[in-house]
Amino acid sequence: MRDEVVDYVRYWSDKTDIKATKMIRWIKITRSKYYDWLARYIVHWEIREAMKESDVEIILQRAREKFPDAKLAAAREARKAKRKAS
């Protein structure tokens, strides 16, 4: 459901003059929940026979091609954990 909500808000806010924040209020979810879902949005996935390092690199490259401005949530979470540990 998470990705469907993100898709819906992105699609209609791009097609209309309605801002995403207004749509979020209309569908009655909190902004923090929406932006958390947005951070965890799945940009690309594939099923592979074996998930080797080269397979992961190919999948990440395809995701970067689809969404060049997106940042990897896993990398961001790892940096946060590292900072807290320091």
C-alpha positions in Angstrom: 0.0 0.0 0.0 2.9 2.3 0.8 4.2 2.5 -2.7 0.7 2.9 -4.2 0.0 6.0 -2.0 3.4 7.5 -3.0 2.6 6.8 -6.7 -0.9 8.3 -6.4 0.3 11.5 -4.7 3.2 11.9 -7.2 1.0 11.2 -10.2 -1.8 13.7 -9.3 0.4 16.4 -7.9 2.4 16.3 -11.2 -0.8 16.3 -13.4 -2.6 19.1 -11.4 -1.7 22.3 -9.6 -2.4 20.6 -6.2 0.6 20.3 -4.0 1.6 17.0 -2.5 1.2 18.4 1.0 -2.4 19.2 0.4 -3.1 15.8 -1.1 -1.5 14.2 1.9 -4.0 16.0 4.2 -6.9 15.0 2.0 -6.1 11.3 2.2 -5.6 11.7 5.9 -2.1 10.5 6.5 0.5 12.5 8.4 3.3 14.3 6.5 5.9 12.4 8.5 4.4 9.1 7.5 4.2 10.1 3.8 7.8 11.3 3.8 9.0 8.1 5.6 7.2 6.1 2.9 8.7 8.2 0.2 12.2 7.6 1.7 11.5 3.8 1.5 9.9 3.9 -1.9 11.0 1.0 -4.1 12.4 2.5 -7.2 13.5 -0.8 -8.9 13.6 -4.5 -8.2 14.3 -7.7 -10.0 14.2 -11.4 -9.2 17.5 -13.0 -9.9 18.5 -16.7 -9.7 21.5 -15.8 -7.5 22.1 -12.5 -5.9 25.8 -12.0 -6.5 27.6 -8.7 -6.1 27.5 -8.1 -9.8 23.7 -8.6 -9.8 23.3 -6.1 -7.1 25.4 -3.6 -9.0 23.3 -4.1 -12.2 20.0 -3.6 -10.2 21.4 -0.4 -8.5 22.5 1.0 -11.8 19.1 0.4 -13.4 17.5 2.2 -10.4 19.8 5.1 -10.8 18.9 5.4 -14.5 15.2 5.5 -13.6 15.6 8.0 -10.8 18.9 9.8 -11.2 18.2 12.3 -8.3 17.2 9.6 -5.8 19.4 8.8 -2.9 19.8 5.3 -1.5 18.0 5.0 1.8 20.2 2.2 3.0 23.3 4.3 2.7 21.6 7.2 4.6 20.5 4.8 7.4 24.0 3.4 7.7 25.5 6.9 8.0 22.9 7.8 10.8 23.8 4.6 12.7 27.5 5.3 12.4 27.0 8.9 13.7 25.0 7.6 16.7 27.7 5.0 17.5 30.4 7.7 17.5 
